[in-house]
Each structure stands twice: as structure tokens, then as C-alpha cells.
Amino acid sequence: RLYSDDGRPLLSSDDVYQRYATNNVKTLHDKNLFHLGEDRMLTTLLLRYFPDMKLSFVPEATCYTIAPHTFSVLLSQRRRWINSTFHNMLELMRVQSMCGICCLSMKAVVVLDLIATLILPASLVYVGYIIFITFWMGEPLSLLMLVVWGIVVGVQVAVFLLRSRWDYCWWFLIFCIFGVPVFYFILPLYSFWHM
């Protein structure tokens, strides 16, 4: 069993711990779950085997991370995260008792997240196509598209203004120019190719 610093058990079932501590994986799906996304899989196992219990966030928890210092390390990290997220969402579809939020079941939210993960590179190509036909071919941009883009950018700017972090505006612009192609196109395609 796993125990906290004060001696309380972190997992109350040996069955969940035995399923979580497996090293004998036979499929690519299991490898993505237990070797790349072990923290997500633990949460999924807890949801599956303890449907009457609830998971809660502990804000006092202290976590440490080592930020990627080279592009190859970032590439490896994102590949692990994207692949494990995709496979874990498939496992979450098998959990029978999931709560809902805002009149949606959690399974609906998981399906939407799964689809969004899969179409991320295609959506960036579509945005590029919209920009191309609008600015180079002179086609009018629909009002709905302007409203959606306004909301996406407006929410970010509102957060910057509310927090009085004017330097974030600069970093947001840098992210839109350099980060969006890397994080929404290159890294997902690399991850899917090496899944």
C-alpha cells in the first residue's frame, strides 16, 4: 500500500494498487496507460472501482517539476502527455459512474476532449485556410468566426487586465506566433506518429 507522511493509506484497496502497479503490459494501449500516463490511470482506476467515493483537490500539496530545457526534452514530454491523455480518455469511456457538469455528462465532456485532441492539427490548418481566403482572396469573414475569435482572445486579455500583468500580453503574442504552430500542429502530429 501507499501511505502519506502521517501514516494514512493513500489507496484503500489492494486491488486498485495491484492493477496500478502492473509492469507486465502486453499492448500498446496498456503501455500508454501504465508507463506514460500512470498518474492519469490511477485516477481512472479510482473512479472505476470506487464509484461511491469522490476525488478532491488538495491545494496544500507541494509538487516539484523540472521544466524542459531543450526542444528534444519538450518533444518527448509532450509526446508522453498527448499519448497518455488520448489512451486514458478511451479508458474513461468505460467508467460507468461519472458525474456531470452544466447539463452535460462527464462522458460527453470526455468525448469532446478526445475529439478536440484528435483534430487539433486539422483545426490549425483550417484556421490557416480561413486566414488565407480572407486576406489573400478577399472573401468576407463570417460574424460567427469573428465572435469566436474575439471570445478566445478577449478572455485571455481580460485575465491579463484583471491580474495587472501587462507583460503577459507580450508573451501571449509570442505564443500565438511561435507556440501555436508548435503546440497545436508539430507536437500533436509527432505524438500521433510515435504513438
Salt bridges, closest charged atoms under 4 A:
ASP6 OD2 - ARG8 NE 2.95
ASP14 OD1 - ARG1 NE 3.23
ASP15 OD1 - ARG19 NE 3.36
GLU91 OE2 - HIS29 NE2 2.84
GLU91 OE1 - ARG48 NH2 2.60
GLU91 OE2 - ARG94 NH1 3.14
ASP167 OD2 - ARG165 NH2 2.94
